């Protein structure tokens, strides 16, 4: 797989993982923040990769939550794809 194809495959896997990561309710995310995990899996094209998922406070504890996903080849973390989404704190919480 060429460089552009590899990056597209990693990006697709990261987008799928981010969509799964934000299916938790904001309350459930807050209960496990800060937290992170790394596990092995496969991209849509079948490439073996590492998935890293993190729930982090965007600024102060109890505020917005930054959901971060990184997908990378086991031997090449630095060339992985990183996506983030911020889940805002609701004033009613």
PDB file of N, CA, C and O in Angstrom:
ATOM      1  N   UNK A   1       0.849  -1.170   0.000  1.00  0.00           N
ATOM      2  CA  UNK A   1       0.000   0.000   0.000  1.00  0.00           C
ATOM      3  C   UNK A   1       0.896   1.235   0.000  1.00  0.00           C
ATOM      4  O   UNK A   1       1.783   1.364   0.843  1.00  0.00           O
ATOM      5  N   UNK A   2       0.667   2.116  -0.923  1.00  0.00           N
ATOM      6  CA  UNK A   2       1.468   3.330  -1.041  1.00  0.00           C
ATOM      7  C   UNK A   2       1.149   4.297   0.096  1.00  0.00           C
ATOM      8  O   UNK A   2       0.155   4.121   0.802  1.00  0.00           O
ATOM      9  N   UNK A   3       1.992   5.320   0.275  1.00  0.00           N
ATOM     10  CA  UNK A   3       1.844   6.271   1.367  1.00  0.00           C
ATOM     11  C   UNK A   3       0.477   6.918   1.465  1.00  0.00           C
ATOM     12  O   UNK A   3      -0.111   6.942   2.546  1.00  0.00           O
ATOM     13  N   UNK A   4      -0.048   7.447   0.360  1.00  0.00           N
ATOM     14  CA  UNK A   4      -1.354   8.107   0.380  1.00  0.00           C
ATOM     15  C   UNK A   4      -2.466   7.106   0.680  1.00  0.00           C
ATOM     16  O   UNK A   4      -3.413   7.424   1.399  1.00  0.00           O
ATOM     17  N   UNK A   5      -2.354   5.914   0.138  1.00  0.00           N
ATOM     18  CA  UNK A   5      -3.355   4.880   0.396  1.00  0.00           C
ATOM     19  C   UNK A   5      -3.309   4.449   1.857  1.00  0.00           C
ATOM     20  O   UNK A   5      -4.351   4.232   2.476  1.00  0.00           O
ATOM     21  N   UNK A   6      -2.108   4.326   2.406  1.00  0.00           N
ATOM     22  CA  UNK A   6      -1.950   3.954   3.805  1.00  0.00           C
ATOM     23  C   UNK A   6      -2.566   5.018   4.698  1.00  0.00           C
ATOM     24  O   UNK A   6      -3.311   4.689   5.621  1.00  0.00           O
ATOM     25  N   UNK A   7      -2.272   6.278   4.444  1.00  0.00           N
ATOM     26  CA  UNK A   7      -2.822   7.362   5.255  1.00  0.00           C
ATOM     27  C   UNK A   7      -4.348   7.392   5.174  1.00  0.00           C
ATOM     28  O   UNK A   7      -5.018   7.628   6.179  1.00  0.00           O
ATOM     29  N   UNK A   8      -4.896   7.154   3.981  1.00  0.00           N
ATOM     30  CA  UNK A   8      -6.352   7.122   3.825  1.00  0.00           C
ATOM     31  C   UNK A   8      -6.957   5.966   4.621  1.00  0.00           C
ATOM     32  O   UNK A   8      -8.005   6.123   5.248  1.00  0.00           O
ATOM     33  N   UNK A   9      -6.296   4.805   4.596  1.00  0.00           N
ATOM     34  CA  UNK A   9      -6.763   3.650   5.341  1.00  0.00           C
ATOM     35  C   UNK A   9      -6.725   3.929   6.845  1.00  0.00           C
ATOM     36  O   UNK A   9      -7.679   3.616   7.557  1.00  0.00           O
ATOM     37  N   UNK A  10      -5.626   4.515   7.331  1.00  0.00           N
ATOM     38  CA  UNK A  10      -5.521   4.869   8.744  1.00  0.00           C
ATOM     39  C   UNK A  10      -6.578   5.906   9.128  1.00  0.00           C
ATOM     40  O   UNK A  10      -7.176   5.819  10.201  1.00  0.00           O
ATOM     41  N   UNK A  11      -6.804   6.881   8.256  1.00  0.00           N
ATOM     42  CA  UNK A  11      -7.808   7.915   8.518  1.00  0.00           C
ATOM     43  C   UNK A  11      -9.207   7.316   8.592  1.00  0.00           C
ATOM     44  O   UNK A  11      -9.999   7.701   9.453  1.00  0.00           O
ATOM     45  N   UNK A  12      -9.519   6.382   7.703  1.00  0.00           N
ATOM     46  CA  UNK A  12     -10.828   5.726   7.739  1.00  0.00           C
ATOM     47  C   UNK A  12     -11.007   4.956   9.038  1.00  0.00           C
ATOM     48  O   UNK A  12     -12.070   5.014   9.655  1.00  0.00           O
ATOM     49  N   UNK A  13      -9.966   4.233   9.458  1.00  0.00           N
ATOM     50  CA  UNK A  13     -10.032   3.472  10.708  1.00  0.00           C
ATOM     51  C   UNK A  13     -10.186   4.418  11.898  1.00  0.00           C
ATOM     52  O   UNK A  13     -10.961   4.140  12.813  1.00  0.00           O
ATOM     53  N   UNK A  14      -9.456   5.530  11.891  1.00  0.00           N
ATOM     54  CA  UNK A  14      -9.545   6.498  12.979  1.00  0.00           C
ATOM     55  C   UNK A  14     -10.939   7.119  13.044  1.00  0.00           C
ATOM     56  O   UNK A  14     -11.481   7.313  14.133  1.00  0.00           O
ATOM     57  N   UNK A  15     -11.515   7.428  11.901  1.00  0.00           N
ATOM     58  CA  UNK A  15     -12.856   8.022  11.883  1.00  0.00           C
ATOM     59  C   UNK A  15     -13.890   7.038  12.432  1.00  0.00           C
ATOM     60  O   UNK A  15     -14.768   7.425  13.204  1.00  0.00           O
ATOM     61  N   UNK A  16     -13.788   5.769  12.037  1.00  0.00           N
ATOM     62  CA  UNK A  16     -14.702   4.754  12.555  1.00  0.00           C
ATOM     63  C   UNK A  16     -14.556   4.617  14.068  1.00  0.00           C
ATOM     64  O   UNK A  16     -15.554   4.522  14.782  1.00  0.00           O
ATOM     65  N   UNK A  17     -13.318   4.607  14.560  1.00  0.00           N
ATOM     66  CA  UNK A  17     -13.072   4.468  15.999  1.00  0.00           C
ATOM     67  C   UNK A  17     -13.569   5.690  16.763  1.00  0.00           C
ATOM     68  O   UNK A  17     -14.133   5.550  17.848  1.00  0.00           O
ATOM     69  N   UNK A  18     -13.369   6.881  16.216  1.00  0.00           N
ATOM     70  CA  UNK A  18     -13.856   8.088  16.878  1.00  0.00           C
ATOM     71  C   UNK A  18     -15.380   8.061  16.981  1.00  0.00           C
ATOM     72  O   UNK A  18     -15.942   8.433  18.011  1.00  0.00           O
ATOM     73  N   UNK A  19     -16.039   7.627  15.927  1.00  0.00           N
ATOM     74  CA  UNK A  19     -17.506   7.550  15.959  1.00  0.00           C
ATOM     75  C   UNK A  19     -17.971   6.588  17.048  1.00  0.00           C
ATOM     76  O   UNK A  19     -18.971   6.852  17.715  1.00  0.00           O
ATOM     77  N   UNK A  20     -17.258   5.475  17.239  1.00  0.00           N
ATOM     78  CA  UNK A  20     -17.587   4.546  18.328  1.00  0.00           C
ATOM     79  C   UNK A  20     -17.285   5.167  19.687  1.00  0.00           C
ATOM     80  O   UNK A  20     -18.052   5.006  20.636  1.00  0.00           O
ATOM     81  N   UNK A  21     -16.160   5.881  19.773  1.00  0.00           N
ATOM     82  CA  UNK A  21     -15.724   6.454  21.051  1.00  0.00           C
ATOM     83  C   UNK A  21     -16.711   7.477  21.598  1.00  0.00           C
ATOM     84  O   UNK A  21     -16.839   7.620  22.814  1.00  0.00           O
ATOM     85  N   UNK A  22     -17.406   8.186  20.727  1.00  0.00           N
ATOM     86  CA  UNK A  22     -18.327   9.226  21.192  1.00  0.00           C
ATOM     87  C   UNK A  22     -19.756   8.711  21.364  1.00  0.00           C
ATOM     88  O   UNK A  22     -20.675   9.502  21.579  1.00  0.00           O
ATOM     89  N   UNK A  23     -19.951   7.400  21.273  1.00  0.00           N
ATOM     90  CA  UNK A  23     -21.290   6.860  21.512  1.00  0.00           C
ATOM     91  C   UNK A  23     -21.624   6.798  22.999  1.00  0.00           C
ATOM     92  O   UNK A  23     -22.791   6.669  23.370  1.00  0.00           O
ATOM     93  N   UNK A  24     -20.600   6.888  23.853  1.00  0.00           N
ATOM     94  CA  UNK A  24     -20.868   6.956  25.293  1.00  0.00           C
ATOM     95  C   UNK A  24     -21.610   8.248  25.596  1.00  0.00           C
ATOM     96  O   UNK A  24     -21.422   9.257  24.916  1.00  0.00           O
ATOM     97  N   UNK A  25     -22.444   8.211  26.609  1.00  0.00           N
ATOM     98  CA  UNK A  25     -23.086   9.451  27.033  1.00  0.00           C
ATOM     99  C   UNK A  25     -22.032  10.371  27.637  1.00  0.00           C
ATOM    100  O   UNK A  25     -20.982   9.899  28.072  1.00  0.00           O
ATOM    101  N   UNK A  26     -22.285  11.642  27.670  1.00  0.00           N
ATOM    102  CA  UNK A  26     -21.351  12.607  28.246  1.00  0.00           C
ATOM    103  C   UNK A  26     -21.105  12.271  29.716  1.00  0.00           C
ATOM    104  O   UNK A  26     -19.981  12.394  30.204  1.00  0.00           O
ATOM    105  N   UNK A  27     -22.151  11.850  30.417  1.00  0.00           N
ATOM    106  CA  UNK A  27     -22.026  11.463  31.825  1.00  0.00           C
ATOM    107  C   UNK A  27     -21.077  10.272  31.975  1.00  0.00           C
ATOM    108  O   UNK A  27     -20.220  10.280  32.857  1.00  0.00           O
ATOM    109  N   UNK A  28     -21.217   9.250  31.127  1.00  0.00           N
ATOM    110  CA  UNK A  28     -20.334   8.085  31.185  1.00  0.00           C
ATOM    111  C   UNK A  28     -18.890   8.467  30.850  1.00  0.00           C
ATOM    112  O   UNK A  28     -17.948   7.960  31.460  1.00  0.00           O
ATOM    113  N   UNK A  29     -18.726   9.362  29.878  1.00  0.00           N
ATOM    114  CA  UNK A  29     -17.377   9.827  29.550  1.00  0.00           C
ATOM    115  C   UNK A  29     -16.749  10.524  30.744  1.00  0.00           C
ATOM    116  O   UNK A  29     -15.586  10.282  31.068  1.00  0.00           O
ATOM    117  N   UNK A  30     -17.515  11.389  31.401  1.00  0.00           N
ATOM    118  CA  UNK A  30     -16.992  12.145  32.539  1.00  0.00           C
ATOM    119  C   UNK A  30     -16.561  11.208  33.668  1.00  0.00           C
ATOM    120  O   UNK A  30     -15.579  11.480  34.358  1.00  0.00           O
ATOM    121  N   UNK A  31     -17.282  10.117  33.858  1.00  0.00           N
ATOM    122  CA  UNK A  31     -16.953   9.181  34.933  1.00  0.00           C
ATOM    123  C   UNK A  31     -15.634   8.447  34.682  1.00  0.00           C
ATOM    124  O   UNK A  31     -14.980   8.009  35.629  1.00  0.00           O
ATOM    125  N   UNK A  32     -15.240   8.310  33.415  1.00  0.00           N
ATOM    126  CA  UNK A  32     -13.998   7.581  33.137  1.00  0.00           C
ATOM    127  C   UNK A  32     -12.852   8.491  32.691  1.00  0.00           C
ATOM    128  O   UNK A  32     -11.784   8.006  32.317  1.00  0.00           O
ATOM    129  N   UNK A  33     -13.070   9.810  32.730  1.00  0.00           N
ATOM    130  CA  UNK A  33     -12.036  10.759  32.327  1.00  0.00           C
ATOM    131  C   UNK A  33     -11.189  11.135  33.530  1.00  0.00           C
ATOM    132  O   UNK A  33     -11.772  11.375  34.588  1.00  0.00           O
ATOM    133  N   UNK A  34      -9.881  11.208  33.463  1.00  0.00           N
ATOM    134  CA  UNK A  34      -9.043  10.878  32.306  1.00  0.00           C
ATOM    135  C   UNK A  34      -8.802   9.368  32.227  1.00  0.00           C
ATOM    136  O   UNK A  34      -8.605   8.698  33.241  1.00  0.00           O
ATOM    137  N   UNK A  35      -8.823   8.866  31.022  1.00  0.00           N
ATOM    138  CA  UNK A  35      -8.639   7.442  30.781  1.00  0.00           C
ATOM    139  C   UNK A  35      -8.147   7.244  29.356  1.00  0.00           C
ATOM    140  O   UNK A  35      -8.470   8.026  28.463  1.00  0.00           O
ATOM    141  N   UNK A  36      -7.368   6.199  29.153  1.00  0.00           N
ATOM    142  CA  UNK A  36      -6.901   5.857  27.816  1.00  0.00           C
ATOM    143  C   UNK A  36      -6.611   4.378  27.719  1.00  0.00           C
ATOM    144  O   UNK A  36      -6.379   3.707  28.725  1.00  0.00           O
ATOM    145  N   UNK A  37      -6.628   3.879  26.503  1.00  0.00           N
ATOM    146  CA  UNK A  37      -6.360   2.467  26.263  1.00  0.00           C
ATOM    147  C   UNK A  37      -5.782   2.314  24.862  1.00  0.00           C
ATOM    148  O   UNK A  37      -6.085   3.098  23.963  1.00  0.00           O
ATOM    149  N   UNK A  38      -4.952   1.303  24.692  1.00  0.00           N
ATOM    150  CA  UNK A  38      -4.396   0.969  23.385  1.00  0.00           C
ATOM    151  C   UNK A  38      -4.632  -0.511  23.139  1.00  0.00           C
ATOM    152  O   UNK A  38      -4.421  -1.337  24.027  1.00  0.00           O
ATOM    153  N   UNK A  39      -5.067  -0.842  21.939  1.00  0.00           N
ATOM    154  CA  UNK A  39      -5.285  -2.245  21.580  1.00  0.00           C
ATOM    155  C   UNK A  39      -5.001  -2.435  20.105  1.00  0.00           C
ATOM    156  O   UNK A  39      -4.974  -1.472  19.338  1.00  0.00           O
ATOM    157  N   UNK A  40      -4.792  -3.668  19.716  1.00  0.00           N
ATOM    158  CA  UNK A  40      -4.527  -3.995  18.316  1.00  0.00           C
ATOM    159  C   UNK A  40      -5.829  -4.325  17.603  1.00  0.00           C
ATOM    160  O   UNK A  40      -6.764  -4.866  18.193  1.00  0.00           O
ATOM    161  N   UNK A  41      -5.864  -3.985  16.323  1.00  0.00           N
ATOM    162  CA  UNK A  41      -7.040  -4.261  15.506  1.00  0.00           C
ATOM    163  C   UNK A  41      -6.665  -4.164  14.042  1.00  0.00           C
ATOM    164  O   UNK A  41      -5.491  -4.224  13.677  1.00  0.00           O
ATOM    165  N   UNK A  42      -7.692  -4.011  13.203  1.00  0.00           N
ATOM    166  CA  UNK A  42      -7.482  -3.986  11.758  1.00  0.00           C
ATOM    167  C   UNK A  42      -8.192  -2.794  11.144  1.00  0.00           C
ATOM    168  O   UNK A  42      -9.273  -2.400  11.581  1.00  0.00           O
ATOM    169  N   UNK A  43      -7.566  -2.228  10.125  1.00  0.00           N
ATOM    170  CA  UNK A  43      -8.163  -1.134   9.365  1.00  0.00           C
ATOM    171  C   UNK A  43      -9.209  -1.713   8.413  1.00  0.00           C
ATOM    172  O   UNK A  43      -9.297  -2.931   8.257  1.00  0.00           O
ATOM    173  N   UNK A  44     -10.003  -0.844   7.773  1.00  0.00           N
ATOM    174  CA  UNK A  44     -10.959  -1.341   6.786  1.00  0.00           C
ATOM    175  C   UNK A  44     -10.296  -2.142   5.653  1.00  0.00           C
ATOM    176  O   UNK A  44     -10.927  -3.020   5.064  1.00  0.00           O
ATOM    177  N   UNK A  45      -9.030  -1.840   5.350  1.00  0.00           N
ATOM    178  CA  UNK A  45      -8.319  -2.566   4.292  1.00  0.00           C
ATOM    179  C   UNK A  45      -7.634  -3.833   4.817  1.00  0.00           C
ATOM    180  O   UNK A  45      -6.992  -4.551   4.050  1.00  0.00           O
ATOM    181  N   UNK A  46      -7.767  -4.109   6.120  1.00  0.00           N
ATOM    182  CA  UNK A  46      -7.208  -5.331   6.676  1.00  0.00           C
ATOM    183  C   UNK A  46      -5.800  -5.220   7.220  1.00  0.00           C
ATOM    184  O   UNK A  46      -5.185  -6.240   7.530  1.00  0.00           O
ATOM    185  N   UNK A  47      -5.269  -4.009   7.347  1.00  0.00           N
ATOM    186  CA  UNK A  47      -3.916  -3.808   7.873  1.00  0.00           C
ATOM    187  C   UNK A  47      -3.952  -3.875   9.396  1.00  0.00           C
ATOM    188  O   UNK A  47      -4.830  -3.285  10.025  1.00  0.00           O
ATOM    189  N   UNK A  48      -2.999  -4.595   9.990  1.00  0.00           N
ATOM    190  CA  UNK A  48      -2.900  -4.683  11.448  1.00  0.00           C
ATOM    191  C   UNK A  48      -2.315  -3.380  11.986  1.00  0.00           C
ATOM    192  O   UNK A  48      -1.246  -2.938  11.565  1.00  0.00           O
ATOM    193  N   UNK A  49      -3.046  -2.773  12.932  1.00  0.00           N
ATOM    194  CA  UNK A  49      -2.655  -1.483  13.492  1.00  0.00           C
ATOM    195  C   UNK A  49      -2.923  -1.465  14.989  1.00  0.00           C
ATOM    196  O   UNK A  49      -3.513  -2.387  15.550  1.00  0.00           O
ATOM    197  N   UNK A  50      -2.470  -0.387  15.616  1.00  0.00           N
ATOM    198  CA  UNK A  50      -2.789  -0.120  17.012  1.00  0.00           C
ATOM    199  C   UNK A  50      -3.808   1.014  17.049  1.00  0.00           C
ATOM    200  O   UNK A  50      -3.698   1.998  16.318  1.00  0.00           O
ATOM    201  N   UNK A  51      -4.785   0.853  17.905  1.00  0.00           N
ATOM    202  CA  UNK A  51      -5.791   1.881  18.155  1.00  0.00           C
ATOM    203  C   UNK A  51      -5.544   2.414  19.560  1.00  0.00           C
ATOM    204  O   UNK A  51      -5.425   1.644  20.513  1.00  0.00           O
ATOM    205  N   UNK A  52      -5.469   3.718  19.681  1.00  0.00           N
ATOM    206  CA  UNK A  52      -5.332   4.362  20.979  1.00  0.00           C
ATOM    207  C   UNK A  52      -6.538   5.267  21.161  1.00  0.00           C
ATOM    208  O   UNK A  52      -6.827   6.110  20.312  1.00  0.00           O
ATOM    209  N   UNK A  53      -7.241   5.087  22.273  1.00  0.00           N
ATOM    210  CA  UNK A  53      -8.420   5.913  22.561  1.00  0.00           C
ATOM    211  C   UNK A  53      -8.205   6.574  23.911  1.00  0.00           C
ATOM    212  O   UNK A  53      -7.833   5.917  24.883  1.00  0.00           O
ATOM    213  N   UNK A  54      -8.444   7.892  23.967  1.00  0.00           N
ATOM    214  CA  UNK A  54      -8.262   8.652  25.202  1.00  0.00           C
ATOM    215  C   UNK A  54      -9.459   9.553  25.446  1.00  0.00           C
ATOM    216  O   UNK A  54     -10.012  10.150  24.522  1.00  0.00           O
ATOM    217  N   UNK A  55      -9.848   9.638  26.721  1.00  0.00           N
ATOM    218  CA  UNK A  55     -10.837  10.610  27.172  1.00  0.00           C
ATOM    219  C   UNK A  55     -10.086  11.521  28.139  1.00  0.00           C
ATOM    220  O   UNK A  55      -9.624  11.071  29.187  1.00  0.00           O
ATOM    221  N   UNK A  56      -9.966  12.785  27.792  1.00  0.00           N
ATOM    222  CA  UNK A  56      -9.162  13.739  28.560  1.00  0.00           C
ATOM    223  C   UNK A  56      -9.980  14.996  28.832  1.00  0.00           C
ATOM    224  O   UNK A  56     -10.854  15.359  28.045  1.00  0.00           O
ATOM    225  N   UNK A  57      -9.695  15.651  29.939  1.00  0.00           N
ATOM    226  CA  UNK A  57     -10.326  16.947  30.170  1.00  0.00           C
ATOM    227  C   UNK A  57      -9.715  17.947  29.186  1.00  0.00           C
ATOM    228  O   UNK A  57      -8.492  18.024  29.064  1.00  0.00           O
ATOM    229  N   UNK A  58     -10.542  18.699  28.497  1.00  0.00           N
ATOM    230  CA  UNK A  58     -10.041  19.667  27.515  1.00  0.00           C
ATOM    231  C   UNK A  58      -9.296  20.807  28.208  1.00  0.00           C
ATOM    232  O   UNK A  58      -8.343  21.354  27.654  1.00  0.00           O
ATOM    233  N   UNK A  59      -9.720  21.157  29.394  1.00  0.00           N
ATOM    234  CA  UNK A  59      -9.045  22.211  30.166  1.00  0.00           C
ATOM    235  C   UNK A  59      -9.049  21.790  31.629  1.00  0.00           C
ATOM    236  O   UNK A  59      -8.135  21.105  32.088  1.00  0.00           O
ATOM    237  N   UNK A  60     -10.088  22.206  32.363  1.00  0.00           N
ATOM    238  CA  UNK A  60     -10.144  21.877  33.785  1.00  0.00           C
ATOM    239  C   UNK A  60     -11.020  20.639  34.007  1.00  0.00           C
ATOM    240  O   UNK A  60     -11.953  20.394  33.243  1.00  0.00           O
ATOM    241  N   UNK A  61     -10.717  19.855  35.058  1.00  0.00           N
ATOM    242  CA  UNK A  61     -11.539  18.693  35.384  1.00  0.00           C
ATOM    243  C   UNK A  61     -13.001  19.096  35.588  1.00  0.00           C
ATOM    244  O   UNK A  61     -13.309  20.088  36.248  1.00  0.00           O
ATOM    245  N   UNK A  62     -13.887  18.295  35.000  1.00  0.00           N
ATOM    246  CA  UNK A  62     -15.312  18.580  35.085  1.00  0.00           C
ATOM    247  C   UNK A  62     -15.838  19.428  33.947  1.00  0.00           C
ATOM    248  O   UNK A  62     -17.047  19.631  33.832  1.00  0.00           O
ATOM    249  N   UNK A  63     -14.946  19.928  33.104  1.00  0.00           N
ATOM    250  CA  UNK A  63     -15.360  20.766  31.972  1.00  0.00           C
ATOM    251  C   UNK A  63     -15.575  19.949  30.711  1.00  0.00           C
ATOM    252  O   UNK A  63     -16.052  18.815  30.764  1.00  0.00           O
ATOM    253  N   UNK A  64     -15.221  20.533  29.582  1.00  0.00           N
ATOM    254  CA  UNK A  64     -15.349  19.844  28.300  1.00  0.00           C
ATOM    255  C   UNK A  64     -14.421  18.629  28.276  1.00  0.00           C
ATOM    256  O   UNK A  64     -13.381  18.609  28.934  1.00  0.00           O
ATOM    257  N   UNK A  65     -14.824  17.619  27.503  1.00  0.00           N
ATOM    258  CA  UNK A  65     -14.023  16.404  27.376  1.00  0.00           C
ATOM    259  C   UNK A  65     -13.477  16.319  25.954  1.00  0.00           C
ATOM    260  O   UNK A  65     -14.216  16.483  24.984  1.00  0.00           O
ATOM    261  N   UNK A  66     -12.184  16.062  25.841  1.00  0.00           N
ATOM    262  CA  UNK A  66     -11.541  15.850  24.552  1.00  0.00           C
ATOM    263  C   UNK A  66     -11.457  14.338  24.328  1.00  0.00           C
ATOM    264  O   UNK A  66     -10.802  13.624  25.088  1.00  0.00           O
ATOM    265  N   UNK A  67     -12.119  13.867  23.290  1.00  0.00           N
ATOM    266  CA  UNK A  67     -12.040  12.460  22.909  1.00  0.00           C
ATOM    267  C   UNK A  67     -11.006  12.381  21.793  1.00  0.00           C
ATOM    268  O   UNK A  67     -11.145  13.034  20.759  1.00  0.00           O
ATOM    269  N   UNK A  68      -9.978  11.584  22.008  1.00  0.00           N
ATOM    270  CA  UNK A  68      -8.852  11.496  21.074  1.00  0.00           C
ATOM    271  C   UNK A  68      -8.668  10.047  20.635  1.00  0.00           C
ATOM    272  O   UNK A  68      -8.699   9.123  21.448  1.00  0.00           O
ATOM    273  N   UNK A  69      -8.475   9.872  19.335  1.00  0.00           N
ATOM    274  CA  UNK A  69      -8.210   8.555  18.763  1.00  0.00           C
ATOM    275  C   UNK A  69      -6.960   8.666  17.900  1.00  0.00           C
ATOM    276  O   UNK A  69      -6.818   9.598  17.109  1.00  0.00           O
ATOM    277  N   UNK A  70      -6.050   7.695  18.064  1.00  0.00           N
ATOM    278  CA  UNK A  70      -4.855   7.617  17.227  1.00  0.00           C
ATOM    279  C   UNK A  70      -4.806   6.208  16.652  1.00  0.00           C
ATOM    280  O   UNK A  70      -4.952   5.227  17.381  1.00  0.00           O
ATOM    281  N   UNK A  71      -4.602   6.112  15.354  1.00  0.00           N
ATOM    282  CA  UNK A  71      -4.442   4.814  14.690  1.00  0.00           C
ATOM    283  C   UNK A  71      -3.093   4.834  13.989  1.00  0.00           C
ATOM    284  O   UNK A  71      -2.789   5.751  13.226  1.00  0.00           O
ATOM    285  N   UNK A  72      -2.275   3.793  14.263  1.00  0.00           N
ATOM    286  CA  UNK A  72      -0.916   3.783  13.722  1.00  0.00           C
ATOM    287  C   UNK A  72      -0.427   2.360  13.530  1.00  0.00           C
ATOM    288  O   UNK A  72      -0.908   1.420  14.162  1.00  0.00           O
ATOM    289  N   UNK A  73       0.550   2.231  12.634  1.00  0.00           N
ATOM    290  CA  UNK A  73       1.234   0.952  12.471  1.00  0.00           C
ATOM    291  C   UNK A  73       2.057   0.712  13.723  1.00  0.00           C
ATOM    292  O   UNK A  73       2.653   1.655  14.243  1.00  0.00           O
ATOM    293  N   UNK A  74       2.113  -0.517  14.229  1.00  0.00           N
ATOM    294  CA  UNK A  74       2.813  -0.772  15.494  1.00  0.00           C
ATOM    295  C   UNK A  74       4.222  -0.197  15.553  1.00  0.00           C
ATOM    296  O   UNK A  74       4.656   0.245  16.617  1.00  0.00           O
ATOM    297  N   UNK A  75       4.929  -0.193  14.464  1.00  0.00           N
ATOM    298  CA  UNK A  75       6.306   0.288  14.471  1.00  0.00           C
ATOM    299  C   UNK A  75       6.447   1.756  14.052  1.00  0.00           C
ATOM    300  O   UNK A  75       7.564   2.261  13.942  1.00  0.00           O
ATOM    301  N   UNK A  76       5.313   2.450  13.817  1.00  0.00           N
ATOM    302  CA  UNK A  76       5.386   3.820  13.301  1.00  0.00           C
ATOM    303  C   UNK A  76       4.349   4.741  13.937  1.00  0.00           C
ATOM    304  O   UNK A  76       3.500   5.290  13.236  1.00  0.00           O
ATOM    305  N   UNK A  77       4.407   4.914  15.245  1.00  0.00           N
ATOM    306  CA  UNK A  77       3.453   5.778  15.937  1.00  0.00           C
ATOM    307  C   UNK A  77       3.434   7.184  15.344  1.00  0.00           C
ATOM    308  O   UNK A  77       2.373   7.781  15.165  1.00  0.00           O
ATOM    309  N   UNK A  78       4.608   7.694  15.047  1.00  0.00           N
ATOM    310  CA  UNK A  78       4.721   9.086  14.592  1.00  0.00           C
ATOM    311  C   UNK A  78       4.032   9.352  13.253  1.00  0.00           C
ATOM    312  O   UNK A  78       3.771  10.511  12.931  1.00  0.00           O
ATOM    313  N   UNK A  79       3.735   8.340  12.476  1.00  0.00           N
ATOM    314  CA  UNK A  79       3.052   8.553  11.192  1.00  0.00           C
ATOM    315  C   UNK A  79       1.584   8.157  11.255  1.00  0.00           C
ATOM    316  O   UNK A  79       0.923   8.033  10.224  1.00  0.00           O
ATOM    317  N   UNK A  80       1.078   7.960  12.465  1.00  0.00           N
ATOM    318  CA  UNK A  80      -0.329   7.596  12.629  1.00  0.00           C
ATOM    319  C   UNK A  80      -1.259   8.773  12.374  1.00  0.00           C
ATOM    320  O   UNK A  80      -0.824   9.903  12.154  1.00  0.00           O
ATOM    321  N   UNK A  81      -2.542   8.473  12.412  1.00  0.00           N
ATOM    322  CA  UNK A  81      -3.573   9.489  12.232  1.00  0.00           C
ATOM    323  C   UNK A  81      -4.229   9.747  13.581  1.00  0.00           C
ATOM    324  O   UNK A  81      -4.660   8.815  14.260  1.00  0.00           O
ATOM    325  N   UNK A  82      -4.302  11.023  13.966  1.00  0.00           N
ATOM    326  CA  UNK A  82      -4.893  11.448  15.239  1.00  0.00           C
ATOM    327  C   UNK A  82      -6.126  12.306  14.945  1.00  0.00           C
ATOM    328  O   UNK A  82      -6.051  13.289  14.208  1.00  0.00           O
ATOM    329  N   UNK A  83      -7.249  11.920  15.527  1.00  0.00           N
ATOM    330  CA  UNK A  83      -8.479  12.695  15.408  1.00  0.00           C
ATOM    331  C   UNK A  83      -8.992  13.013  16.800  1.00  0.00           C
ATOM    332  O   UNK A  83      -8.841  12.207  17.717  1.00  0.00           O
ATOM    333  N   UNK A  84      -9.593  14.175  16.964  1.00  0.00           N
ATOM    334  CA  UNK A  84     -10.162  14.557  18.251  1.00  0.00           C
ATOM    335  C   UNK A  84     -11.542  15.163  18.052  1.00  0.00           C
ATOM    336  O   UNK A  84     -11.871  15.703  16.995  1.00  0.00           O
ATOM    337  N   UNK A  85     -12.323  15.053  19.095  1.00  0.00           N
ATOM    338  CA  UNK A  85     -13.623  15.719  19.123  1.00  0.00           C
ATOM    339  C   UNK A  85     -13.840  16.193  20.553  1.00  0.00           C
ATOM    340  O   UNK A  85     -13.553  15.463  21.502  1.00  0.00           O
ATOM    341  N   UNK A  86     -14.341  17.404  20.708  1.00  0.00           N
ATOM    342  CA  UNK A  86     -14.613  17.935  22.032  1.00  0.00           C
ATOM    343  C   UNK A  86     -16.099  17.791  22.341  1.00  0.00           C
ATOM    344  O   UNK A  86     -16.964  18.181  21.557  1.00  0.00           O
ATOM    345  N   UNK A  87     -16.363  17.218  23.509  1.00  0.00           N
ATOM    346  CA  UNK A  87     -17.730  17.056  23.990  1.00  0.00           C
ATOM    347  C   UNK A  87     -17.935  18.127  25.059  1.00  0.00           C
ATOM    348  O   UNK A  87     -17.311  18.075  26.119  1.00  0.00           O
ATOM    349  N   UNK A  88     -18.810  19.101  24.782  1.00  0.00           N
ATOM    350  CA  UNK A  88     -18.960  20.217  25.723  1.00  0.00           C
ATOM    351  C   UNK A  88     -19.694  19.804  27.006  1.00  0.00           C
ATOM    352  O   UNK A  88     -20.544  18.914  27.012  1.00  0.00           O
ATOM    353  N   UNK A  89     -19.330  20.482  28.070  1.00  0.00           N
ATOM    354  CA  UNK A  89     -20.028  20.284  29.336  1.00  0.00           C
ATOM    355  C   UNK A  89     -21.359  21.024  29.238  1.00  0.00           C
ATOM    356  O   UNK A  89     -21.422  22.178  28.816  1.00  0.00           O
ATOM    357  N   UNK A  90     -22.394  20.341  29.630  1.00  0.00           N
ATOM    358  CA  UNK A  90     -23.717  20.962  29.617  1.00  0.00           C
ATOM    359  C   UNK A  90     -23.883  21.765  30.914  1.00  0.00           C
ATOM    360  O   UNK A  90     -23.507  21.293  31.987  1.00  0.00           O
ATOM    361  N   UNK A  91     -24.433  22.949  30.818  1.00  0.00           N
ATOM    362  CA  UNK A  91     -24.617  23.792  32.009  1.00  0.00           C
ATOM    363  C   UNK A  91     -25.546  23.147  33.024  1.00  0.00           C
ATOM    364  O   UNK A  91     -25.473  23.458  34.213  1.00  0.00           O
ATOM    365  N   UNK A  92     -26.420  22.252  32.572  1.00  0.00           N
ATOM    366  CA  UNK A  92     -27.395  21.628  33.472  1.00  0.00           C
ATOM    367  C   UNK A  92     -26.792  20.492  34.288  1.00  0.00           C
ATOM    368  O   UNK A  92     -27.479  19.929  35.140  1.00  0.00           O
ATOM    369  N   UNK A  93     -25.522  20.136  34.055  1.00  0.00           N
ATOM    370  CA  UNK A  93     -24.900  19.025  34.791  1.00  0.00           C
ATOM    371  C   UNK A  93     -24.551  19.433  36.195  1.00  0.00           C
ATOM    372  O   UNK A  93     -24.021  18.626  36.959  1.00  0.00           O
TER     373      UNK A  93
END
